[in-house]
Every structure is written in structure tokens, then in C-alpha cells.
Amino acid sequence: MCGRKTYLLVCVIFFTLAFFCQKVCAESFGTLSTTLKKGQWMLNLEGSGTINRDLKYEGGKVKSQYWGVYHARGYGLTDRINVFAKIGYQDLNKIDPNPFTNETANLKGGVSFGISLKGLILKEPENPLEVAIGGSFLYTSAHFNNGPKRDWREWQLGVYASKQFFSRFGPYVGIKYADLDSRLKFEQKEDKGQVKGGFIDVNSDKKIGIFVGSNVYLNKDKDVYLNCEINFVSSLEFGAGIYYKF
């Protein structure tokens, strides 16, 4: 009974954090915490986002707030090399300030595509410690006939160490380099029909940070599990997802 209550509490906390993430919160490292054997598949549903991430451009800085929801699939090329691909939706819902009007700008969302690669450095059957390196790339495009437009390219490279406890929990900690490159276009029609605005090219103000997270396994086979993660790069970043391996 105690075990069931513990898992119920974990699920409640997880979905609460996932909801919070979509409302207020860069791509998390979470997918790469999955380790697949040769020929094994993984699929998931995940969300990630950031609060007030600092972006710099020639002439100044802006703060961004965005979130995304994705579906990813992974495959074990070997017991030590895994590849992942994802598709989803990302919403860049705040740029503060708009450099052309000095007001807060809301940029619409767009379709995202991503790919990741992971390699195990240390993984022995008798050793519960796992050390791995991984990298990922995410592209988002949002173009509309009227209003703001953007092309968003984000990539990261990191290394982490994880260790299982009590057979149900797999916490991990790591360090990563994360950057983005994007062109943001702002347009605003004035009363006389004139268009005021322009575009800026932005990238991350800070690029190196740490991340901590954990997998929570929901069954004895460890093929269904939750993942929660917090990143500290240029701002607070959060990721959460539910995973299935087969």
C-alpha cells in the first residue's frame, strides 16, 4: 500500500510540473537520459521550456520565454550508441523588449524537428554507474503572412553521470554547452499604413550550465518511466516526459 501511495504521489508531482512547464517555461537533456540496447526502440511524449532566457544581439539584449511539446522516438544502433528524432510544436510567447518599439512582443509558435545522438562511455552490468555523452539539434520555423516571423536553431552537447537507487529511481547530473541561432522579424502596422520594425539575429548570452534530473521507473521491467529535469544555463529551464521502451 505504501508503495502505491508513493508512485501516486510521484505521478501527481510529475503532471503538476509538466503543466507548470507549459505555462511559464530551452530544450532539456531528458531524452538522452534513455539508454537503449541494440535493436531496442523508445517512444515518448515530453515538454520543455524556459523562463526569461537571456538572448543577445548586436546592440543589446532581450529576454525570451518559450515552451514546447514534442514526440520523440529512439533506436539502439548498438548497445552503446543510440539515435533519437523528435517532432513537435514550440511557442515563443514572449520577447521583452521588442527592440523597435520597446514593448513586449509575442511571437507565434511553429513546428519543430530535432535529432539527437548518445554514446555510452561507461556502462558495465555489475556497475550501476553510467557515464554518457550526447548532443542534439532542434529547428523551429514559424512564418506568417502578417506579424512576427522567426527561424530558430538550437543545439546542445553535454556529458552526464547517473546511478540507480532502490531499483526505481535513476537520478543523473551533468554539464552541457547549449546555444541557439535565430532571426526574429518584427512588423507593426501604423495608422497610416506604414510598417515599423525590422529583424535581429540573436544567440544565447550564456552557453554553459549544469542540469539535474531523474528517471522514475513505474514497473519492474523498467520499460515505462517518467523523466523530470531542471537546467541552469542562462535561466531556469525545465523538462518532463513519459517514456516507453520496447
C-alpha positions as CSV (number, residue, x, y, z in Angstrom):
1,M,0.0,0.0,0.0
2,C,2.8,2.4,0.9
3,G,4.5,1.7,-2.5
4,R,1.3,2.5,-4.4
5,K,0.9,5.8,-2.5
6,T,4.5,6.7,-3.3
7,Y,4.0,6.1,-7.0
8,L,0.7,8.0,-6.9
9,L,2.5,11.0,-5.3
10,V,5.3,10.9,-7.9
11,C,2.7,10.9,-10.7
12,V,0.8,13.9,-9.2
13,I,4.0,15.9,-8.8
14,F,5.2,15.0,-12.3
15,F,2.0,16.1,-14.1
16,T,1.8,19.2,-11.9
17,L,5.3,20.2,-13.0
18,A,4.6,19.3,-16.7
19,F,1.6,21.7,-16.6
20,F,3.7,24.4,-15.0
21,C,6.3,23.9,-17.6
22,Q,3.9,24.6,-20.5
23,K,2.6,27.7,-18.8
24,V,5.8,29.5,-17.8
25,C,8.9,27.8,-19.2
26,A,15.3,25.5,-23.9
27,E,15.3,22.0,-24.8
28,S,16.0,19.6,-22.0
29,F,18.6,16.8,-22.0
30,G,15.9,14.3,-20.8
31,T,15.6,12.2,-24.0
32,L,19.3,11.5,-23.9
33,S,18.9,10.0,-20.4
34,T,17.4,7.0,-22.1
35,T,19.7,4.0,-22.6
36,L,18.7,1.6,-25.4
37,K,20.2,-1.8,-26.2
38,K,20.9,-2.8,-29.8
39,G,17.7,-3.1,-31.8
40,Q,15.6,-1.6,-28.9
41,W,13.0,1.2,-29.6
42,M,11.8,4.1,-27.4
43,L,8.9,6.5,-27.8
44,N,7.8,9.3,-25.6
45,L,5.7,12.5,-25.0
46,E,7.7,15.4,-23.5
47,G,7.5,19.1,-22.8
48,S,10.2,21.7,-22.1
49,G,10.6,25.4,-21.7
50,T,12.4,28.3,-20.2
51,I,11.7,31.4,-18.1
52,N,13.4,34.7,-19.2
53,R,16.3,33.2,-21.1
54,D,18.8,35.9,-22.0
55,L,19.5,36.4,-25.7
56,K,22.0,38.9,-27.2
57,Y,22.1,40.7,-30.5
58,E,24.2,43.4,-32.0
59,G,23.2,46.4,-29.9
60,G,21.6,44.9,-26.9
61,K,19.9,42.0,-25.1
62,V,16.3,40.7,-24.8
63,K,14.7,38.1,-22.6
64,S,12.7,35.2,-24.1
65,Q,10.1,32.9,-22.7
66,Y,9.0,29.8,-24.6
67,W,7.8,26.3,-24.3
68,G,7.5,23.2,-26.5
69,V,5.7,19.9,-26.6
70,Y,7.3,17.0,-28.6
71,H,7.0,13.4,-29.5
72,A,10.4,11.6,-29.8
73,R,11.4,8.1,-31.0
74,G,14.8,6.4,-30.3
75,Y,16.6,3.4,-31.6
76,G,19.6,1.5,-30.3
77,L,22.2,1.3,-33.1
78,T,24.4,-0.7,-30.8
79,D,24.5,-1.3,-27.0
80,R,26.5,1.9,-26.7
81,I,25.2,4.2,-29.4
82,N,21.6,5.5,-29.6
83,V,19.9,7.8,-32.0
84,F,16.7,9.9,-31.4
85,A,14.4,12.0,-33.5
86,K,11.6,14.3,-32.5
87,I,8.8,16.4,-33.9
88,G,6.6,18.8,-32.0
89,Y,5.3,22.3,-31.5
90,Q,7.2,25.3,-29.9
91,D,5.7,28.6,-28.9
92,L,7.9,31.6,-28.4
93,N,5.4,33.5,-26.4
94,K,7.4,36.5,-25.2
95,I,10.3,38.7,-26.3
96,D,11.0,41.5,-23.9
97,P,11.5,44.2,-25.1
98,N,10.8,44.5,-28.8
99,P,13.9,46.4,-29.9
100,F,11.9,48.5,-32.3
101,T,9.0,49.5,-30.1
102,N,10.5,48.9,-26.6
103,E,7.3,46.9,-25.7
104,T,6.8,43.2,-25.1
105,A,6.4,41.2,-28.3
106,N,4.5,37.9,-28.6
107,L,5.8,35.7,-31.4
108,K,3.7,32.8,-32.6
109,G,4.5,29.1,-32.5
110,G,5.8,26.8,-35.1
111,V,6.6,23.1,-36.0
112,S,9.9,21.8,-34.5
113,F,12.1,19.0,-35.8
114,G,15.0,17.6,-33.8
115,I,17.7,14.8,-33.8
116,S,20.0,13.6,-31.1
117,L,22.9,11.1,-30.7
118,K,24.1,9.5,-27.5
119,G,27.2,7.4,-26.7
120,L,27.9,5.4,-23.6
121,I,31.3,6.0,-22.1
122,L,30.9,3.7,-19.1
123,K,28.3,1.0,-18.6
124,E,29.0,-2.3,-17.1
125,P,26.4,-4.9,-15.9
126,E,27.9,-5.2,-12.5
127,N,28.4,-1.4,-12.1
128,P,25.2,0.7,-11.6
129,L,27.1,3.8,-12.6
130,E,26.5,5.1,-16.2
131,V,28.5,7.9,-17.9
132,A,27.5,9.1,-21.3
133,I,27.9,11.9,-23.8
134,G,25.2,13.3,-26.1
135,G,24.3,16.0,-28.4
136,S,21.1,17.3,-30.0
137,F,19.8,19.8,-32.6
138,L,16.4,21.4,-32.8
139,Y,14.9,23.5,-35.6
140,T,11.7,25.5,-35.4
141,S,10.2,27.6,-38.2
142,A,7.3,30.0,-37.9
143,H,6.3,32.1,-40.9
144,F,3.0,34.0,-41.3
145,N,1.7,36.5,-43.8
146,N,1.3,39.1,-41.2
147,G,3.1,39.6,-37.9
148,P,6.4,38.4,-36.4
149,K,8.4,35.7,-38.1
150,R,11.3,33.5,-36.9
151,D,13.8,30.7,-37.7
152,W,15.0,29.0,-34.6
153,R,18.0,26.7,-34.4
154,E,19.2,25.3,-31.1
155,W,21.9,22.7,-30.2
156,Q,23.5,21.3,-27.2
157,L,26.4,19.0,-26.2
158,G,26.7,17.5,-22.7
159,V,28.1,14.7,-20.5
160,Y,26.3,13.2,-17.6
161,A,26.6,10.5,-14.9
162,S,23.7,8.5,-13.5
163,K,23.2,5.8,-10.9
164,Q,20.1,3.8,-10.0
165,F,18.8,3.7,-6.4
166,F,16.2,1.4,-4.9
167,S,15.7,-0.1,-8.4
168,R,13.1,2.5,-9.2
169,F,15.0,5.8,-9.4
170,G,17.7,6.8,-11.8
171,P,19.0,10.3,-10.9
172,Y,21.6,12.0,-13.1
173,V,23.7,15.1,-13.1
174,G,25.7,16.7,-15.9
175,I,27.2,19.7,-17.6
176,K,26.3,21.0,-21.1
177,Y,27.0,23.6,-23.7
178,A,23.9,25.0,-25.2
179,D,23.4,27.7,-27.8
180,L,20.9,28.9,-30.3
181,D,20.8,31.0,-33.5
182,S,17.7,32.7,-34.6
183,R,16.5,35.6,-36.8
184,L,13.5,37.3,-35.3
185,K,11.5,39.6,-37.5
186,F,9.1,42.2,-36.1
187,E,6.4,44.0,-38.0
188,Q,3.9,46.5,-36.7
189,K,1.5,48.4,-39.0
190,E,0.9,52.0,-38.0
191,D,-2.3,54.0,-38.5
192,K,-1.1,55.5,-41.9
193,G,-0.4,52.0,-43.3
194,Q,3.3,52.3,-42.8
195,V,5.2,49.3,-41.4
196,K,7.6,49.8,-38.5
197,G,10.1,47.2,-37.4
198,G,12.9,45.0,-38.7
199,F,14.8,42.0,-37.7
200,I,17.5,41.0,-35.3
201,D,19.9,38.0,-35.2
202,V,20.1,36.6,-31.7
203,N,22.1,33.8,-29.8
204,S,22.5,32.8,-26.2
205,D,24.1,35.2,-23.8
206,K,25.3,32.3,-21.6
207,K,26.1,28.9,-23.0
208,I,27.5,26.6,-20.3
209,G,25.5,25.3,-17.4
210,I,24.5,22.2,-15.3
211,F,21.5,20.0,-15.3
212,V,20.0,17.6,-12.9
213,G,17.2,15.1,-13.4
214,S,15.8,11.6,-12.7
215,N,14.0,8.8,-14.3
216,V,11.3,7.2,-12.2
217,Y,10.5,3.6,-13.3
218,L,6.9,2.6,-13.0
219,N,7.3,-1.2,-13.3
220,K,9.7,-4.0,-12.6
221,D,10.8,-4.3,-16.3
222,K,11.7,-0.6,-16.3
223,D,10.2,-0.1,-19.7
224,V,7.7,2.6,-18.6
225,Y,9.1,5.6,-16.8
226,L,8.8,9.3,-16.1
227,N,11.6,11.8,-16.5
228,C,11.9,15.2,-14.8
229,E,14.8,17.6,-15.3
230,I,16.0,21.1,-14.4
231,N,18.6,23.0,-16.3
232,F,20.6,26.0,-15.2
233,V,22.3,27.7,-18.1
234,S,21.2,31.4,-18.7
235,S,17.9,30.9,-16.9
236,L,15.8,28.2,-15.3
237,E,14.8,25.5,-17.8
238,F,12.5,22.6,-17.2
239,G,11.7,19.4,-18.9
240,A,9.4,16.5,-18.2
241,G,8.2,13.4,-20.2
242,I,6.7,9.9,-20.1
243,Y,8.7,7.2,-21.9
244,Y,8.2,3.6,-23.2
245,K,10.9,1.2,-24.3
246,F,10.3,-2.0,-26.3
